[in-house]
Structures are given as C-alpha cells and as structure tokens.
Amino acid sequence: MAKINLTVCDVDQNPTVEARTYRITVDGKSYSADLCDEHSAPIREVMRIAEAAGSTGRATARRGVGDFSAKVKTIEEIEAEKAAAGKGNGGRRAAKKS
C-alpha cells in the first residue's frame, strides 16, 4: 500500500491549503505547529519585527537523517479525523496546545 505524507494546518485541517511547520523555542521550551498562511500570520509578523530590530536568530543543529517525528497517515485516517473533528464544534477544530 502506498502512503502519502500530507501536512495540514493544525487549526483547520484543510488538505487543500499548503501548510508549513513552525518550530519555536522560548525560555528553553520548544513548540511545533503546522500552519497555513492564514494561521501563521501572527508568527510571521513577530519574525518580521525581530528581523527589523536586527535580530538574526540562531541556527540550531539539524537532527540526523531519519531522526524525525513525521506522522504518516492514510487518506482514510485523515478523512476519519476530519469527520470526528467536525462534530459538535461547527466544523472547526480547536487549536493544539503544545
């Protein structure tokens, strides 16, 4: 069986909109979220402000090949999660808390 990796926004789970993974570390605690352009706008605004202020950020060491935590799901699993998320909350999924 072939599998397709699909990254969807953690907020709306829309498979038709491109999402990127954002990783942020604050006070030594790391957070990660997959967000579309709409839901990543606040993060991108903070990045813009930091760049304008002269912050260059710090590059961190990359993890080794194969050392990742990607979630591989079948289309059926994605559809089942979308159906479950749509019940009782007007079709919107609550934002994840890390």
C-alpha beads as a LAMMPS data file, in Angstrom:
LAMMPS data file: protein, C-alpha beads

98 atoms
97 bonds

1 atom types
1 bond types

-500.0 500.0 xlo xhi
-500.0 500.0 ylo yhi
-500.0 500.0 zlo zhi

Masses

1 110.0

Atoms # bond

1 1 1 0.000 0.000 0.000
2 1 1 1.398 3.392 -0.953
3 1 1 1.288 6.183 1.600
4 1 1 1.210 9.899 1.004
5 1 1 2.599 12.401 3.514
6 1 1 0.304 15.396 3.777
7 1 1 0.981 18.298 6.114
8 1 1 -2.202 20.157 7.004
9 1 1 -2.810 23.180 9.209
10 1 1 -3.252 22.173 12.860
11 1 1 -6.041 24.758 13.200
12 1 1 -8.393 23.988 10.311
13 1 1 -7.070 20.666 8.939
14 1 1 -7.765 21.818 5.349
15 1 1 -5.939 19.400 3.000
16 1 1 -6.285 21.769 0.016
17 1 1 -4.169 24.551 1.561
18 1 1 -0.380 24.361 1.900
19 1 1 0.918 24.271 5.469
20 1 1 4.429 24.727 6.867
21 1 1 5.937 23.502 10.096
22 1 1 6.957 26.257 12.523
23 1 1 9.309 25.425 15.397
24 1 1 9.775 27.976 18.151
25 1 1 11.856 27.819 21.312
26 1 1 11.081 30.180 24.191
27 1 1 12.901 30.003 27.511
28 1 1 14.275 26.579 26.610
29 1 1 10.865 25.075 25.807
30 1 1 10.231 24.057 22.199
31 1 1 6.921 24.269 20.364
32 1 1 5.976 22.991 16.927
33 1 1 2.889 23.651 14.810
34 1 1 1.872 23.027 11.221
35 1 1 0.149 26.194 9.994
36 1 1 -1.250 27.588 6.749
37 1 1 -0.539 31.190 5.704
38 1 1 -3.701 32.470 7.391
39 1 1 -2.967 30.912 10.772
40 1 1 0.782 31.556 10.694
41 1 1 0.354 35.314 10.121
42 1 1 0.990 36.244 13.803
43 1 1 4.200 34.189 13.869
44 1 1 5.416 35.699 10.600
45 1 1 4.670 39.203 11.964
46 1 1 6.820 38.523 15.052
47 1 1 9.595 37.257 12.758
48 1 1 9.322 40.432 10.653
49 1 1 9.553 42.638 13.766
50 1 1 12.573 40.679 15.059
51 1 1 14.343 40.993 11.701
52 1 1 13.631 44.729 11.562
53 1 1 15.082 45.085 15.053
54 1 1 18.293 43.445 13.882
55 1 1 17.782 40.010 15.379
56 1 1 19.356 37.374 13.174
57 1 1 18.145 34.378 15.130
58 1 1 20.295 31.383 15.876
59 1 1 20.757 28.377 13.676
60 1 1 20.388 25.120 15.532
61 1 1 21.983 21.796 14.707
62 1 1 19.892 19.646 12.419
63 1 1 18.894 16.221 13.547
64 1 1 20.371 13.247 11.759
65 1 1 18.786 11.623 8.723
66 1 1 15.822 9.511 9.741
67 1 1 15.583 11.207 13.135
68 1 1 12.234 12.904 12.767
69 1 1 8.717 12.634 14.118
70 1 1 6.650 12.875 10.930
71 1 1 3.154 11.500 11.201
72 1 1 2.330 9.214 8.316
73 1 1 -1.401 8.751 7.809
74 1 1 -3.532 7.194 5.158
75 1 1 -6.205 9.216 3.366
76 1 1 -8.788 7.149 5.236
77 1 1 -7.266 8.156 8.592
78 1 1 -7.244 11.820 7.575
79 1 1 -10.876 11.685 6.457
80 1 1 -11.906 9.950 9.702
81 1 1 -10.149 12.638 11.775
82 1 1 -11.794 15.401 9.748
83 1 1 -15.212 13.811 10.259
84 1 1 -14.620 13.428 14.007
85 1 1 -13.304 16.991 14.344
86 1 1 -16.371 18.400 12.591
87 1 1 -18.834 17.005 15.139
88 1 1 -20.018 19.334 17.892
89 1 1 -17.893 22.388 17.099
90 1 1 -19.320 23.840 13.924
91 1 1 -16.782 22.084 11.735
92 1 1 -13.797 23.869 13.302
93 1 1 -11.079 22.031 15.154
94 1 1 -9.685 23.548 18.327
95 1 1 -6.072 24.748 18.177
96 1 1 -3.496 22.344 19.589
97 1 1 -1.741 23.272 22.787
98 1 1 1.857 22.159 22.962

Bonds

1 1 1 2
2 1 2 3
3 1 3 4
4 1 4 5
5 1 5 6
6 1 6 7
7 1 7 8
8 1 8 9
9 1 9 10
10 1 10 11
11 1 11 12
12 1 12 13
13 1 13 14
14 1 14 15
15 1 15 16
16 1 16 17
17 1 17 18
18 1 18 19
19 1 19 20
20 1 20 21
21 1 21 22
22 1 22 23
23 1 23 24
24 1 24 25
25 1 25 26
26 1 26 27
27 1 27 28
28 1 28 29
29 1 29 30
30 1 30 31
31 1 31 32
32 1 32 33
33 1 33 34
34 1 34 35
35 1 35 36
36 1 36 37
37 1 37 38
38 1 38 39
39 1 39 40
40 1 40 41
41 1 41 42
42 1 42 43
43 1 43 44
44 1 44 45
45 1 45 46
46 1 46 47
47 1 47 48
48 1 48 49
49 1 49 50
50 1 50 51
51 1 51 52
52 1 52 53
53 1 53 54
54 1 54 55
55 1 55 56
56 1 56 57
57 1 57 58
58 1 58 59
59 1 59 60
60 1 60 61
61 1 61 62
62 1 62 63
63 1 63 64
64 1 64 65
65 1 65 66
66 1 66 67
67 1 67 68
68 1 68 69
69 1 69 70
70 1 70 71
71 1 71 72
72 1 72 73
73 1 73 74
74 1 74 75
75 1 75 76
76 1 76 77
77 1 77 78
78 1 78 79
79 1 79 80
80 1 80 81
81 1 81 82
82 1 82 83
83 1 83 84
84 1 84 85
85 1 85 86
86 1 86 87
87 1 87 88
88 1 88 89
89 1 89 90
90 1 90 91
91 1 91 92
92 1 92 93
93 1 93 94
94 1 94 95
95 1 95 96
96 1 96 97
97 1 97 98
